[in-house]
Amino acid sequence: MAPCLLCSSEHGEQLEGLDIESCRDCEPHARQSVHMFEAHVKRCQLQSFSFDYYMHGLVEEVGEVFEAVRAHLQVTSKLSDSVATVFTERSAEQDAVLYELGDVLWYMTSLSMEVGDVLAMPEVWPEKNQSLGGPVVPAIEPEVLMMACVAKLSGRVKKSLRGDKPLQDFAPAMKEHRDELLGLCAMVAANHGATLQRCADMNVKKLSGRFDRGSVQGDGDKR
């Protein structure tokens, strides 16, 4: 037995089809991936921060997704290198994109949880070409559109901090931009052979490893 990730009871166990420990009472929620990820995010928050801190983190991570995608494209353009070398480098750079997307999901979820019910996360992760409002036209460079989208979301946060209106008045626009960003994340993931569920799972494993090594705080991916 191990602690349940969702309710912290001592009756957690590795249930069939789950990558985390869950008790039987929490099993239905654990099988809804976004709920599972929210529990993971909450467990990883070592101290309390206001929502604007998570907004700063989200902007940074979106930029790192863009950089990782560009690095991946550079590797795939090395046609003069051996196939084995390109394949090895491409696999590593592809994983880097997915890890960065997982970080985006972590800060996006933290921001949403801190703002509250008006910015509640969806029940399930959107998939390729499927926004939370329905089908969407695939974007040629969704990683570029992610930066424009997070800038709009950051603008709403800035105006609320400035005192233009109460935060709740900005919540509908914030949710619209957040959901658009989530859909773009799904497109980037699909362009690299993955889903947001896989990106979320990779984030869980990465941060769990840092907790085990005592290297949560600090900078850089190799901790």
C-alpha positions, 0 to 999 in steps of 0.5 A: 500500500502507498498513499493515494495521490488524490486524497492522501489516504494510506490505502492507495494501490496500483490499480489496473490501467493507472500509472499512479497509486489511487484508493478505490474511492478515488479510482473514478477521478483518477481515471479522468486524467485532468483530475489526476494531474491537478492532484499531482500539481497540488502535491508539487506546490511547495509553497503558496503563490498568487495567480500572477506568479503562475502566469509568469511561469506559463509565459516562460514555459510557452517560450521554451516550447517554441525553442524546443520545437525549433531545436527539433526542426534543426535536427530533422534538417540535418540531411547530411548526417547519418540516419542513426545520428539524426534518429537519436538526436531527433528522439531526444529533441522530440522528448524535449518538446513534450517535456516542455509541453508538460511544464506548460500544463503544470503552470496552466493548471496551477494558474487555473486552480489559484483563480478558482472555479471560474477558471476550472480546468476541463474534464479531459485534455483536448486532442489534435484539431479539437478545441474545447469549443469544437473542431478547429482548423489545424495551425501550421505553426501552433508553437508560434500561435501559443506565444500570441495566445499566452500574451493575450492571457497575460494581458488580462492578468496585468489589467486585473492586477492594475485594478481596472476591474475585479479579477472575476470580470476578466475570468471569461476572457481568461478562460477563452485564452486559456482554452485556446492555448490548451488546444494549441498545446494539443496541436504541438503535441500531435505534431510530435507524435503525442497527446496531452495525456502523454505530456502530462504523464511525462511531467508527473514522472519528471517531477516525481523524480526530482522529489526523489532526488531532492532537486525540485528547486533550482534551474535547468532541465537536468536536475 
